Amino acid sequence: MFDIDTLVADCRTAVADADPRSAIREVLTRTVAKADDVAGALGKDEGGINLLYNADDLTILNVIWAPKMRIFPHDHRMWAAIGIYGGAEANTIYRRGEERLQEAGGRLLDVGDVFSLGADAIHSVHNPRTVFTGAIHVYGGDFVNQPRSQWDPDTLLEEPYDIDEVRRLFAQANDNWRQQLGSDLDESTD
């Protein structure tokens, strides 16, 4: 049975390890191996970012990506590990170019996958599916209060991270999903 307090305790122990990122990966691998239990406890039919734990050396988030949702490139300025317990998360990785970002690869994460990002990583996220994606994101620091950057998705020019813009993206993705559901229901009654 999944328990948030146990996850937090396991992550607190792992972050004190000599190689905290690898230790956190192991915790997430064990956790998302029981994806149905995690989904039962954390899964929702609404996109959003839910803070599970925050301290100077560790932040744990439950991130729910609405169907087809995209978020612009951004950095964390600390290592991160992502474990998927529902749906899929497509990550596009970028590197800094002379004037703007350049794509440098990507990774599609499915249920049970765990992915690590270094402290200097820049990525964007897309939920490619028509179902909600649930992911546990663990960061090696105070993700809530760390100044970060985001990049305009069209120009790929850097700007300060704007949490209000992130909230608007989640709200818009949820509205889009509800409208799509309503449209699908209307079509099924014709």
N, C-alpha and C positions, 0 to 999 in steps of 0.2 A: 504494500500500500504506500502510495506517495504521500509525503508529509513535508510541508514547506520548512518547518523547524529543523527537520533532519537534513534537508538540502543545505540550509544555511550553515548548520553545524559542520557538515562535511566540507563545505566550501571554506569556512573559517579555518579548519584544520589544513586544507590543501594550500591555502594562500600563505601559510607559514612554512611550507615545504621549501627545500633548497631550489626546486624548479617548480614554482607555483603554477605556471601556465600548463605544464604537463600534468601536474596533479589535478588541476581543475578539469582538464580534458577527461581524465579517468573518472572523476565524479560525474561529469555530464554524460559520458558514455554509459555508465551504470544506470543513470537516471532515465535517459531516453530509451534505454533498452526495455523499459516498462512504460512505453508511450501511452497505452490505453489508461493506465493509472494516473499518469501525469495529466493527460487530456481531461480525465474526469474531475481532477482537482483544479486545474488552471484554465482549461479550454473555455472559450466564449465564442458567441456568434456576433462579436463586435470587435473591430480593430481598435488597438490602443496599446499604450505602454504602461505597464503596471509595475511599480517599484515593490520588490519583495524584500530587499535589504540594501542598506547603504552605510558605508563607513569610509574612513580615509583610505583604506587599502583594498576595499572590495565593494562592488555593487552587483546586485543580482536583479535582473529585470525579467518579467514575463511579457514578451512582445507578441501581439496578435496582429497579423497582417490580413487585412480584408482581401477578398478575392480580387485578383488582377492589380492590386495596389503596387505603386512604385514610390520610392523615396530617393531623393537626389543624392549625389556623392557627398560623403562626409567623412571626417576622421574621428578618432577617439582620443588620441594622444596617450594611450595606455593599451596594453595587450588586452585581447578579448577572446572569449571562446563562446561558440553558439551551438546549442543542441536542439535539434528539431524533434518535436513530439507530435506534430500533426501538420499535414499539408506539405508544402515545399517552399524553399527560399532560394531564389537565384541571386547570387552575389556577383557583381561586376567589380573587378579590382582595377584600380588606377595607379598610375605613378605620376609624379610631378614632371611636367615638361617645362620648357623655357618660359612660356607665357601662360599655358593652361594645362589642365590634366590630359593625360593620354591613357586610353584603355590598355591594360596589361594582362588581361585574362579574366577568368571567371570560374565559378563553381556553383553547381546546382546541388542543394542539400535536400534530401528527402528524410522521411521519418527514420529516426535512429542515427542519423548522421551527426557528427560533431566536427566543427571547423574552427581553427584558431587563426587569429589575426595578430600581427605584431603591433607594437606601439606606434609605428609610423605608417600603418596601413590606411588606405583611403578606399572606400567601397560604396556602392549603391546597392539597394535591395529591391527586388521585384518578386511578388507572389505570382507565379505564372499560372496558377490553378484557379478554378472556380469554386474553391472551398477555402475556408479560413486556414491560415497557417499559424501554428503555435510554436514558439521558440523560447528557450531559456537563454538569455544573454548574460554572461558573467564577465565582469571587467576587473582588471587589476589596479583599482584605484577608485577615487570618488568621481564617478561618471557624472553625477548630478551637478556638481559644482565646477568641473573642469572646463575652462574655456576651450572651444573647439572651432573648427571651420566647416563650412558646407560650400558646395560648388553649384552654381547655376546649372541646371540640367541641359540647357540649350547652348550656353556660351562656354561652360566649364571653367568660368572664372571664379576665384575664391572670394568668399565673404564670411563674416562672422556667423557662427551657428545660431539659429533662431528657433528656440523651442516652441514659440507660438506658431510659427510656420509649420513645424512638425505636427502640432496638434490640429491645425487646419487641414493638413494632408490626410490625417487619419479620419477626421470628421467628414471630409469630402469623399474619401474612399467608402466609408460606411453609408453615406447618403447614396452614392452610386450603386452600391450593392442592394440597398433597399429598393431603389427605383428599378433595378434590373429584376429583382424578385417580383415586384408589383407588375412589371411588364410581362414577365413569364406567366404569372397567374392570370392576367387578362387574356393572354393568348390561349391559355389552356381552357378557358371557359367559352371561347368562340366556337 
